[in-house]
Amino acid sequence: MIKAPDANRGIAAFGRNLIVGPAMFLGFVLVLLPGAVLLGLALLVQHVAGVAWSAWEFPLRGLLAAAPLVATGGVLVVIAGRLWAHLDLSAELLEIGR
């Protein structure tokens, strides 16, 4: 039995990774940017107000930085759910059978 060349190995995979890698990095930076900006603004307000840093703030800062990621994920799940409902072939088949 002759095996077909694997697309996940060799020069093809290397070229694909050269193209997809920077695109994924840019995507990660764009996704993390709102949380970083929000956290930076909170730290700036704290600095201007003259409030000292303390250890108990770090979990709250983590939640503040993660809030835009959670919101983006929630919006994407809702959009994907609506698209999936429109693309569901079983619903069309059930309507045809009635």
LUMTORLUM-438694 format. One record per residue (C-alpha): x, y, z; chain. Coordinates in nm, 2 decimals, always signed. Layout:
% LUMTORLUM-438694
> px,py,pz,chain
> X,Y,Z,A
...
% end
This chain:
% LUMTORLUM-438694
> px,py,pz,chain
> +0.00,+0.00,+0.00,A
> +0.14,+0.34,-0.10,A
> +0.10,+0.62,+0.15,A
> +0.01,+0.97,+0.03,A
> +0.24,+1.25,+0.14,A
> +0.13,+1.40,+0.47,A
> +0.04,+1.76,+0.45,A
> +0.14,+1.82,+0.81,A
> +0.51,+1.74,+0.74,A
> +0.79,+1.88,+0.53,A
> +0.81,+2.19,+0.32,A
> +0.44,+2.24,+0.28,A
> +0.39,+2.25,+0.66,A
> +0.68,+2.49,+0.70,A
> +0.54,+2.73,+0.44,A
> +0.19,+2.71,+0.59,A
> +0.34,+2.79,+0.93,A
> +0.53,+3.08,+0.79,A
> +0.21,+3.23,+0.67,A
> -0.03,+3.13,+0.95,A
> +0.21,+3.20,+1.24,A
> +0.23,+3.58,+1.20,A
> -0.14,+3.60,+1.13,A
> -0.22,+3.41,+1.45,A
> +0.03,+3.63,+1.64,A
> -0.14,+3.95,+1.51,A
> -0.48,+3.80,+1.60,A
> -0.37,+3.73,+1.96,A
> -0.23,+4.08,+1.99,A
> -0.56,+4.23,+1.86,A
> -0.77,+4.02,+2.10,A
> -0.55,+4.10,+2.40,A
> -0.53,+4.47,+2.32,A
> -0.86,+4.59,+2.48,A
> -0.78,+4.41,+2.81,A
> -0.44,+4.57,+2.82,A
> -0.58,+4.92,+2.75,A
> -0.85,+4.87,+3.02,A
> -0.59,+4.75,+3.27,A
> -0.36,+5.04,+3.18,A
> -0.63,+5.29,+3.23,A
> -0.72,+5.15,+3.57,A
> -0.35,+5.16,+3.67,A
> -0.32,+5.52,+3.55,A
> -0.63,+5.62,+3.75,A
> -0.48,+5.45,+4.06,A
> -0.15,+5.63,+4.01,A
> -0.31,+5.97,+3.96,A
> -0.53,+5.92,+4.26,A
> -0.22,+5.83,+4.47,A
> -0.34,+5.50,+4.58,A
> -0.07,+5.26,+4.68,A
> -0.04,+4.91,+4.53,A
> -0.14,+4.61,+4.74,A
> -0.14,+4.23,+4.67,A
> -0.51,+4.18,+4.70,A
> -0.56,+4.39,+4.38,A
> -0.39,+4.15,+4.15,A
> -0.68,+3.90,+4.12,A
> -0.91,+4.19,+4.05,A
> -0.67,+4.33,+3.79,A
> -0.67,+3.99,+3.63,A
> -1.05,+3.99,+3.61,A
> -1.04,+4.34,+3.47,A
> -0.80,+4.23,+3.20,A
> -1.00,+3.92,+3.12,A
> -1.34,+4.10,+3.10,A
> -1.30,+4.20,+2.73,A
> -1.20,+3.85,+2.64,A
> -1.50,+3.70,+2.81,A
> -1.73,+3.96,+2.64,A
> -1.58,+3.89,+2.30,A
> -1.61,+3.52,+2.35,A
> -1.97,+3.55,+2.46,A
> -2.06,+3.76,+2.15,A
> -1.88,+3.51,+1.92,A
> -2.07,+3.22,+2.08,A
> -2.41,+3.40,+2.03,A
> -2.32,+3.48,+1.67,A
> -2.20,+3.13,+1.60,A
> -2.52,+2.99,+1.76,A
> -2.74,+3.20,+1.54,A
> -2.54,+3.10,+1.23,A
> -2.56,+2.73,+1.33,A
> -2.94,+2.76,+1.37,A
> -2.97,+2.89,+1.02,A
> -2.73,+2.63,+0.88,A
> -2.89,+2.33,+1.06,A
> -3.00,+2.09,+0.78,A
> -3.20,+1.88,+1.02,A
> -3.45,+2.16,+1.07,A
> -3.51,+2.19,+0.70,A
> -3.55,+1.82,+0.66,A
> -3.81,+1.82,+0.94,A
> -4.00,+2.10,+0.78,A
> -4.01,+1.92,+0.44,A
> -4.15,+1.60,+0.61,A
> -4.45,+1.79,+0.75,A
% end
